[in-house]
Amino acid sequence: AQNLSFTGWKAFDNPRNRFAIINDYLDGALKPFRQLQYDYYRTGLDEMANNAERGRTNITTALGNGLKKAHENRPMSLLPQIWTDYKKDELANIYKGKGTQKEKEQVYDILFSINASQNITWEKIKQ
C-alpha cells in the first residue's frame, strides 16, 4: 500500500497514520499490548460468564501487566489510547458498583494515566 497514492500508508507522512499504528502493533516493545488483548477477552470477559469476580480480577491484572506495561514501553504509541477510547464504556460497566475499592483505584489510575481525556468515564469506575 505504500507504493499507491492512498493517504495514511507512507512511513513518514504523519506519526499518527495507519502505517504508524500497524508498525507499533508489530513492534516487540508492544508485546504486552498484544498479550493484553488475549488476556482481556479470554481470561477476563470469557471467565466473567462463569465467575464475574474472577473475570474482573483477571481483567485488572491484564490492564496492569499489559496496558500499563505497553504504555510504559512506548509512551508515544497511539494503540493504548485508541484501545481505551473504544473500550471505555465496557470498562466502566465492568467496574461500576463492583469490585474492591483498591481494584477500582488501580484501574482508574492506569486508565487515567493513558487517556486522561476520558476522565468522565473513568470517574464512573470509582462509583
N, C-alpha and C positions, 0 to 999 in steps of 0.2 A: 504493500500500500504506500510505502514511502516514495516510490517512483511515479505514482499517479499524482494528479493535480488536486486531490481532495485535501481539505484543511484538517489539521489536527494530527497528522501522521508523521510529520517531519520531526527529527530528533531535536532540532534547535529552534523550532518555531516559537514555542511557548513552554515554560516549565510546568504548565497546568493542562496539557493536552492529553489526548488518548495515548500517544506514544509514551509520555511520562508515567501515566497510570499503569500501563502494561509493563513497562520497564521496572517500575517499583514492585509490582506484584511478583515478578520473576526474580527479583533481587534476593540474594541469600540473607541479607540483613532483615528482610521481612518474612522470613520463615515462621516466626511466631504469629504473624498475621494469618498466614495460611492455616496454621495449627488452630488458631482461634476459631476459624470458620468451621472446622471439623468438630472441635470440642463444643462449640456453641450449639450446633444443630444435633450432633449425635449424642453427646453425653449430657447436654443441657436440655434442649427442648424435647428430644425423644424421651429422655428419662422423666421429664415432668408428667408425661402421660401415665406413668406408673407411680411415681412418688414426687410430688411437687417440691417438697423441701429439698430433697437430694438433687433434683434437677436444677433448682435455683442456686444451690451451693456450688454445683459444677459450673454453672454459668458465671458465678462470681469468680471462681478460680480461673476460668478461661479468660475472663476480662483482665484479671491481674497478670496472668502468665503470658497471654497472647497480645491483647490490645495494648496494654501498658508497655510491654517489652518492645513491641514493634514501633510504637511511638518514640520510645527512648532510643532505639537503634537508628531510626530515620525520622527525626522530628519535622522535617520539611515535606515528608511524603503526604500526599492527599488521601491515601487509602484509609487510614484510621478515621479521618474526619468524614469522608464520604460514607463509610460504614456506619458511623454513629448518626449521621443525618438520616439514613434510610431505616435505621433500627430504633430510632429514638422513642417512638410511641410503644413499640413492642417491649423495649427495655423498661420503660416507665411502668407499664402494666404488669410486668413480671415482679417488680419490687414494691409497687404502691400498696401499702397496707399489709405487706407480707415480709417475712424475713426479720432478722435481728437488726437492731439499730446500728451495730458495728458493721454488719454486712452492707447496709444501706449507705452508711458514710463512706465505706471503702469504694463502693461502686460510684457514688456521686463524685468523689474526688478524682477517680480515674476518668470518668466521662467529662467532667468539667475541665480537667487539665488538657484534654484533647480537643474538645469542641465547646468552648465557653459560650458561643453564640446560641446554643440550645438550652441555656440555663433555666428558662421557664419550665421546660420539660424535665430537666434533671431535678428541679425542686420537687416535682411530684414523687420522685423516688423516696424522698425523706419523709413523706407523709405516713 
